[in-house]
Amino acid sequence: MLVEIFSLYLKGLILSSLTMVSVCLLWTLWRAKTKKDKSLAERQAFLYETLMIAILTIPILSFAFMSILVVLKS
């Protein structure tokens, strides 16, 4: 049972990582295309903020994806 829950958590972690990487990549590309950031410092600050948002959001989303996987499995 514990191994099954752990495998579901790892699957949720992978799904949340892929989701956050794709969202952050799209957001960064959109900002680069519209030229929102004028200076190098603004671009670095945006990348730092994006990284922090991704690091904080991935564990939360992994539990959300895990619960969806549990519902789909049952």
C-alpha positions in Angstrom: 0.0 0.0 0.0 2.8 2.4 0.9 4.7 1.6 -2.3 1.5 2.3 -4.3 1.0 5.7 -2.6 4.6 6.6 -3.1 4.4 5.7 -6.8 1.3 7.8 -7.2 3.1 10.7 -5.5 6.1 10.3 -7.8 3.8 10.3 -10.9 2.2 13.5 -9.5 5.6 15.0 -8.9 6.6 14.3 -12.5 3.3 15.7 -13.9 3.5 18.8 -11.8 7.2 19.4 -12.8 6.3 19.1 -16.5 3.3 21.4 -16.1 5.3 24.1 -14.3 8.2 23.9 -16.7 5.9 24.3 -19.7 4.0 27.2 -18.0 7.1 29.0 -17.0 8.6 28.5 -20.4 5.5 29.9 -22.2 5.4 32.8 -19.8 9.1 33.6 -20.3 8.7 33.4 -24.1 5.7 35.6 -24.0 7.5 38.2 -22.0 10.5 38.0 -24.4 8.3 38.4 -27.4 6.4 41.4 -26.1 9.7 42.9 -24.7 8.4 43.6 -21.2 11.8 43.7 -19.6 14.1 46.5 -20.8 17.2 46.0 -18.8 19.3 43.0 -17.9 18.5 43.4 -14.2 14.8 43.3 -14.9 15.2 40.1 -16.9 17.3 38.5 -14.2 14.7 39.4 -11.5 11.9 37.9 -13.6 13.8 34.7 -14.1 14.6 34.5 -10.4 10.9 35.1 -9.5 9.8 32.5 -12.1 12.2 30.0 -10.5 10.9 30.7 -7.0 7.3 30.4 -8.2 8.0 27.0 -9.8 9.9 25.7 -6.8 7.1 26.6 -4.4 4.3 25.4 -6.7 5.6 22.0 -7.8 5.1 20.2 -4.4 1.5 21.6 -4.1 0.6 20.6 -7.6 2.1 17.1 -7.1 -0.5 16.4 -4.3 -3.3 17.8 -6.6 -2.1 15.5 -9.4 -1.8 12.6 -7.0 -5.4 13.0 -5.8 -6.5 13.1 -9.5 -4.6 9.9 -10.1 -6.1 8.2 -7.1 -9.6 9.1 -8.3 -8.9 7.9 -11.8 -7.3 4.7 -10.5 -10.3 3.8 -8.2 
